[in-house]
Amino acid sequence: MIKANTLLALDSSVIQTASVALQVHSEISYVCLNDQHHHREKLLLTIEQLMRQKSLNLTDLDGFVWTSGPGTFIGLRVAASILQALSFTTHKPVYAVSTLRVMAQRALLNANPTVRRVLVAISAGQRRVYWGVYGLNDQKLACSLQDDCLALPESVPLPEGTMQDQTCLAIGEGWLAFKDSLKQCCADLHLIDIQPSFFPRADDALHLAVEDCLPLGKWVSAEEILPNYLYPTVAR
Amino acid sequence: MSKDRGFTLIFGKLSMRVLGIETSCDDTGVAIFDATRGLLANCVRSQARTHAPYGGIVPELASRDHIQYLLPLIKQVMQQADSDPSEITAIAYTAGPGLVGSLMVGATFAKTLAWAWQIPAIPIHHMEAHLLTPFLDLKTQINFPFLALLVSGGHTMLVHAKSFGSYEVIGESVDDAVGEAFDKVAKLLGLPYPGGPPLERLAEQGNPNAFQLPRPMYHHTTLNFSFSGLKTSVMQLYKKQDQPVSDAVKADIASSFQCAAIDSLLRKCEVAIKKTAVKRLVIAGGVSANKYLRTRLEQLAKAYSSTLHLTDLAFCTDNGAMIAYTAYLQLTRSYYKKRSRDLTIKVRTNWIISDSHDF
């Protein structure tokens, strides 16, 4: 298995926040940037400050983790550009985790134990949402019940046959922007709460990468670090 | 002097090697410029095929292409220049003006790479880089002042370059850029995108006097340009023709349009020479590859006993070489500032050229 004592994780996949997490052995340092007008500008500076606090050089890092999308295009590309450059110079692997899965992981672990499913919705522009449905596997890791997708709020897909008897939690700001449409689509489900102020965090991405990507050897090299846009094309 | 200032001293001699990154619009350009050996490598990936189906640049697609191809291009130029990362002493990147998504890719990558390699990152003004391109070798001396006609798909401006870093825009388009007008007329005539080169080829087969087209602002006292009215006139002219329009008529329209557009450019250059008494003229930008424009400018320069500096055809469109070269000029003239160590990632989409050394 690839050595992974020291990992740097980034998230800038949503408009509202960006974050950096640094794992050194079992200790995790975490910084969240909430200034949505400038957080992308400060991402590299935050990385440098965190590394300096821990007296680490780039050569000390064993790899990188990021939330690869879906999400805001510019934000995803800022994180991708930083990691391309860092992976290129250090020759260290990069682990990509779905933005929606990262959100679901925290929601599922923190929720009432009766909650079995999480419905994640992020606004995608053009009256669409990025949509994911997640549950926990035996290793307490969030797993998708269907592929993350781009959908109209009026017609978000649900996995067949497994949802009606499960207690569900709704997260993501898409539930604020399209609450009525999404609730109507999920009318048959036992939805106990809606938490729109729920954003992805780099430390959760780190956790998923360590527990899932690393054991499975799911990593990419610098040139393969590309956002998962989900929008096949934006030109009309 | 140290690498921290964009230099290294090797056996007592100054060494400087700049990696230039250009991602302001729809071409990804990377190059390496060396202080003693000049341009070592220059690679450009044109996105023309990506945008051709849409007849113009789609900003989001441009950004997606940049992030996919920037790193492979950097690897390519490093290999072509036979250059090791330890030999690169500074990284220059286009910080504006341009499309925000495109600029952010290059700026973020450049800043991060410079931090990782512990060298300065130099933000460069895209239009300043264009106007210095005719001097992009170590033999040609840059003599100020000069007048620069910058013509592309995004810009049409006349700049009075008084000294290095002191630029005054003395005229610019009040509406469409001249390259944009070329693209739109080309699309009307059924030519592929980008429209400049095919329109020029078609124009060579036509008669420039076949149709009388307007030269907006030709007699205006300012040095500003306008191409929107000319474009509309061409569209109206096209509709009046027997449909389908024959190839011969299309060639006449292309030729008449090209002549009108270039008449407007020439007129303002002539007035600028008279007004400023500056006897050096530089032309740069994508449209500066147009042979008819180059010929007409040569005639103008001769008539006014002026020196004309034409951009090498390889560097008319956006490229990393001009970015690396401009940073080299800044570094050799001690324009190094603390900002190059600042890790905040900033771009300026509307950066004006008169502030080009103030980022």
Interface residues (C-beta under 8 A of the other chain):
Chain A: R40 E41 K42 L43 L44 L45 E48 L58 F73 I74 R77 V78 A80 S81 I82 Q84 A85 L86 F88 T89 T90 A222 E223 L226 P227 Y229 T233 V234 A235
Chain B: P53 Y54 V58 E60 L61 S63 R64 I67 Q68 L70 L71 P72 I74 K75 P85 V100 G101 M104 V105 T108 F109 K111 T112 L113 W115 A116 W117 L343 T344 I345 K346
